[in-house]
Amino acid sequence: MMILAIDDEPKALHLLHDAIAAAEPEAEILDFTDSEAALCAIREQNLTPDVVFSDIEMPGMNGLSFAAELKKTVAWTNIVFVTGFPKYATDAFMLHVNGYIIKPVYADRVREELDFLKLPPAEPAQDKLQVQCFGHFEVFMHGKPVIFQRKQSKELLAFLIDREGRACTAEEIATALWEDDVDMQTEKARIRLILHDLRCTLREIGMEDVLIREHRQLAIRKDMVDCDYYRMLAGDMKAVNAFGGTYMEEYSWAELTTARLLFQK
């Protein structure tokens, strides 16, 4: 396991390093007193750390800005803030970081955070679409965010993933995505446009085959998707622990699945 420790105060960095080493003796720990230097090392040396423990208040690029940039570079890396200021908790969790430790840091708190790392791991399956369903819905390929031209193209993919490979009709898609009474002739044309955009996006990353369209129905190939939701359904305890009570929270139609996951957990 590779872990990065970042703190601009040498004494605090030394204490953080020792706490990590005590909690995870086999870890490779890289220390940085500058978040920009850490980000530069990750990009130039092609590092893929499993976890980054970072201070927040630092000169230059602070921890919040660093976390935002890190997610663009190595999307699956877990981020745990280590700070003396509880006031940043709200900002931290808006960035969907994985933990928050108040200084002074001790080995037992580090161990506790390590036991609840999010999925997928730092080296996700390279031949699969990597999907985060817990919290906000996000899609990655080779650790890089997939950019959708239309929000509804991304939502259509989310809906198909939520259906776990079950075939969906145009009526089911329109009802879920737009909820209000719909003119199906108009909405079918709208779905065709969104589907075309989604196919183009997936084609650009070599994943168009993740979609199945047969007999005027649409589905997803589950075996081509690596996501926290499917892992939790399969009984993976790390995925169960990673579920914090929110699931595709930007989509109202996902509330039923959220309730089911909460009941199962």
Secondary structure, DSSP 8 states (H G I E B T S, - for coil): -EEEEE-SSHHHHHHHHHHHHHH-TT-EEEEES-HHHHHHHHHHTT---SEEEE-SS-SSS-HHHHHHHHHHHSTT-EEEEEES-GGGHHHHHHTT-SEEEESS--HHHHHHHHTT--SS-SS--TTSEEEE-BSS-EEEETTEE---SSHHHHHHHHHHHHTTT--B-HHHHHHHHH-S---HHHHHHHHHHHHHHHHHHHHHTT-GGGEEEETTEEEE-GGGEEEHHHHHHTT-HHHHHH--S-BSTT-GGGHHHHHHHHHH-
